């Protein structure tokens, strides 16, 4: 008697196309996200100190604000 070890409807070979396209999509997303953040840093850097103060950050907090790492409890003492 012969036993079949393959599950019906599934290939024995792992699908490499899904992994490749997923990796490619993640790389493209990361690139666009990085470019967008660089653009935001540049735009905020072009603002004067008064405009930055109006939105609640200082010049030294621009990168942290873009990356979402500003600690709001520290900004009230400025």
N, C-alpha and C positions, 0 to 999 in steps of 0.2 A: 504494500500500500504506500502511496506517495502523499506526503503532506505539503501543503502550500504555505509558505511562510510570509507571503506578501498579503497585506491587507487589501481588500477589494477597493479599487479606485485610487489607490495611492502608489506612487512610484517609489522604487527603492533608492533612486538617486535623489540627493537633496537638491532643492531648487535654488540655484545660485542667482537667477535673474531677479528674484524678489529682493534678495539681500543687496545685490549690486544697485538696483534702482532706489532702494531705500537709503543706502549709503550716499548715493549721488544726490538725492533730494535733500538729505540732511546737510550735506556739504554746501549745497546751493543756499539753503535756508540760513545756515551759519554765516555764509559770506554776505548775504543781503542784510542780515541783522547787524553784522559788524560795520558794514558801510553806513547803515542808518544811524547807528550809535556814533560813529565818527562825525557824521554830518550834524547830529544834535550837539555834540561837544563843540564843534566849530561855531555853530549858530549861537549857542549860549556864551561862548567865549567872546563873540563880537558885541554882546550886550554890555552896557555900562553898569557900574556897580549899583546904581539906584534901581535899575530894572531888575537886576538879580536879587536885590533886597526885597523888591516887590513880590517876587515869586517865592521868596523864603530861603534862598541859598546865597552863599558867598562864592567868590571866584574860586577859592580853594576846594569847594564842594561840587564843582561842575561835573567832574567825572563820576563821583559817587552818586550824584543825583541821576545821571543818565543810566547808570547801572543799577539804580534802585537801592542804594546803600546809605542814604542820608538818614542820620539819626535826628529826628525832629526835636527830641528833648534837648539836644545840644544847641540847636539854632535859636531858641528863644533867649539865650543869654548873650547873643551878639548885638 
